[in-house]
Amino acid sequence: MQPRNMSMSGVVDLAAVKAAQEAKAKAEQTRAETARQGGAGAVSPADLVIDVDEAGFEREVLQRSAEVPVVIDFWAEWCQPCKQLSPVLERLAVEYDGRFLLAKIDVDANQMLMQQFGVQGIPAVFAVVAGQALPLFQGAAGEAQIRQTLDQLVRVAEERFGLTGLTVDPDAEPGNQALPAEAPAGPYDALLEAAVQALDAGDFGGAVQAYKNVLADDPANTEAKLGLAQAELLHRVGGMDPQQVRKDAAERPADAQAQIAAADLDLVGGHVEDAFGRLIDTVRRTAGDDRDAVRLRLLELFEVVGPDDPRVAAARRALARALF
């Protein structure tokens, strides 16, 4: 499977934002189903470090990442720095007591995985959290740096996805760990899949309607709310002349609609702070209905980026200062 969302920061990637929300929902479903079946049970310390190949990657890494962050150590027998790094990672996996699982991948025997992750040199360390891959570091890093990176990974996994890790029992038999159960299909899976297919086909109007159909029955559906915000944004931008939009915005800084259109383009282009800053500045310059329209569009763009993004939190504070 092709890794997704290879960065925890940087420009907004609408597909990656959607993937994050989908991954979170699936992880929650998987944990609920595992709990219903009596839990996954405890693992032994020896089970915290596993060798993974291409055939077992989906089962042993992707599926397990709905339960615990999986750290991947890309290594090779001939790699001298790997021989320094791997023992440290193995020791820390045991020391962290189930808060992450260490998967070791021999690049000589698993070239496809190396290519899919875009590994340019080894040792290289990645993580997979709730089905999403992200780079951690490359090279034989010092233990202090490794600990800092692992602490951040564990914190993000718990805060954003509710992944608290595995239960470790020193007396458990090695090799007795259970994989998470397949998440049950939800009542709106068919409609949500239809919306995704419409997005992939460029039918943004169809995607908007599909997401609205879900929200009509389930107004709190997180995936549908996020998808609708994305689809509406793409639908708006699809009919724009970018050069004309930029020209209008530059010539009319107090024109609410001109700035709203330019902010949409900013966001789709990955310029998150520019989009937010443009609309906040316009809130300061406008009043009445124009100001309210700008504020509402800004709130919609917050939905696209996601409430957990620190840029959204900063922009919310700036908006409050601009309003009051």
ABEGO torsion letter per residue (X at the ends): XBBBGABABEBBBAAAAAAAAAAAAAAAAAAAAAAAAGEAEBBBAAAABBBBBAAAAAAAAAAAAAABBBBBBBBBAABAAAAAAAAAAAAAAAAAGGABBBBBBBAAABAAAAAAAGBABOBBBBBBBGGBBBBABBEBBBAAAAAAAAAAAAAAAAAAAGBAEBBBBAABBBGABBBBBBBBBBAAAAAAAAAAAAAAAGBAAAAAAAAAAAAAABAABAAAAAAAAAAAAAAAAAABBAAAAAAAAAABAABAAAAAAAAAAAAAAGBAAAAAAAAAAAAAABBEAAAAAAAAAAAAAAAAAEAABAAAAAAAAAAAAAAX
